[in-house]
Amino acid sequence: MSAYAARPLPLPAVYGHDTVALAFAAALGEAMAPAEERIDGLDAVLDPWRAPPAFLDWLIRITGARVEPGWPEGLRRKAVDLAPRLAAHRGTPYGLLLEAREIHGWVPPRFALVVDDPGRVFTHDDPAPRAGRMLTVTLTAPAGEDQRALESRLTRLVRAHCPAHLPFKVTVTLAHKAPDERSQQG
């Protein structure tokens, strides 16, 4: 028998003295105990921070979380936790900036991420949209960061968020050290 306490099924008061009905309710309660135990523990399986590692890949699939090969378990759990908010903002600059901040840690003041999004609604009163509309994303990172690795990560991030009909361009620049920082290290 499981550690879960079996509860007899509640019966109307009219059956309170019927030994057959009470025995039947007790047997059903015992039979249902394992299923109730699993149902009561379901929240621990569906919570990305408490789910056993064996369930993590399943959670990634059912939530549509965007993860990349080689991501550590903590980052994969964070991606599952973030998946509903990203789904609501997929294809928008906000969604791109949210994932950049929460998953990649590209937050000011160390990093500056600028999204130039040509996608907006144009009316007949607006000037015509510029030719060759393109999503341009620029990341400024601290000196000493691996520029090629950042470009690769940023490209994958933008590809995941950019609408299919819109071309994009990514640029990663490394910030130069301030003059007082150079003199202190010299």
N, C-alpha and C positions, 0 to 999 in steps of 0.2 A: 504494500500500500504506500502511496506517496506521502510526503510530509504535509501535504495540504489537507486540512481538516475537512472531512466529508460532512456536509450539512444535509439533513433530510429535507425533502421538498416540503414547503409549507402547505398545509392542508386547511380547508375551512374547519371551523370549530365543531361542526356536526360530526366530523370523523375523528375527533380527539380521543375517543374511547374505543375506536375500531382497531383491534390489534393487527388485522390483516392489512388495512389501509396504512397504518403506521409502519409496518414492516416493509410494505411495498415502497412507501415514500423514502424510508431509510436506504433501501437497496438502490433506488434510483439516485439518491443523493451520493451514495458511494460510487456508483458507476459514472456520474457526471463530474466528480471531483478532479480527475486529471484534466478534463477539458476546461473546467473553470480555472484551474491553476494556469494553464497555458494562456487563456484569454486574459487573466489578470496580469500576466507578465508580458503581454504583447507590447505595451508602451516602451519597455526596455529594449525590445528588438527594433522598434521603429524610430527610436531616438538616436540620431547620428552620434551623439557623444557617449551613449551608454550601450549601444549595440555591440554584441560580440564581433570580433574581427571577421569571423566566418560569414557574417551577414552584411558586411560592408559593401562587397561587390554587388550584391542584390539591391541594397539601398541605392547605390549609384545608378543602377539600371532603371529602377522604378521611378526615381526622382528626375532622371535626365541630367544629373550633375555632370559638369564638364571637368574631367580629370585627365591628366596626362600620364603616360607611362613613367614610372620612376618616382612619382610623388610619394612622400612618406605618409604613413597612416593618418597623422594629425591633420595634414593638409587635405587629404581625401575626405576626412570627416567634416572639415570646414566647408568643402565644396558641396557636400550633401546638405549641410545646414543652410547654405546660401542658395541652393538650387531653386526654391520657390520664388524668392525675390528676383533672382536673375531671369526666371521664366517670365515673370511679369514685365520685365524691361528688356527682353531680348531684342536686339536690333536697334537699340537706342544708345546715344552717348552716355546716358546715365548708367545703363547696364554695363557698358564697357568700363566706365570709371569705377563702378562699384566692385567689379571683379578685380580690377587692377589694384584697388586699395585693399580689399579684404583677403584676396588670395596671394597676390604678388608682393604686397607690402609697399607699393609705390605711393607713398604719402609724403606731402610736404612736411618739413622744408627740404628733406634730402632729395626727393624726386619731384619733378614737375611734369604732369601729363596734360597735354593740350589736345583737344579734339576739335578739329575744324570740320563741322558737319554741314555739307551743302543741302542735306535733305530737310526741307521744310516745305510748307504749303505756300505756293505762289498764287497770287490773285492777279487779275487783269490790271490792277493799279500798281503792282510792284514792277520794278525793273526785271527784265528777263533774267533767268538764272544764267550764270556764266557758263560758257561752253566748256565741255570736258569736265563736268562736275565730278569731283573725287573726294572721298573721305581722306583727310590727312590727319595722322596722329603723330605727335612729337613727344618724345620722352627725354627729359633732361635728367641725367643721373650724376651722382657724385664722381669725382675723379677717382680713378683706380678700379672702377667697376669693369667687368668684361663686356665691352660694347657689342661684340658679335653674339654673345649669349643673350643679352638683353634684346637685340634686334630680333632674334629667333623667337624668344618668348612673346615679345610684343606682336610680331606678325601672327603667331598662332592665336593670340588673344583677340586681335582685331578681326581675323578671319572668322572666328567663332561668333562675333557680334555684328559684323558688317552685313547689311542686306545684300543678297546675292546679285542684284542688278547694279550695285554701286562699286566701282573700282576703288581701291584704297592704296595709300602710300604710307609707310612708316619711316620715321627718322629717329635715331637715337643719338643724342649729343652728350658728351661728358663735360660737366662743368669744370672750369679751370679753378685751380686753388686761388684763394684770395691772396694778395701780396703779403699780408701779415702772416698767413699760414706758411707760405714758402720760406719766409725769412726765419721762422721759428724752427723749421725742419732743417734748414741749411746748415 
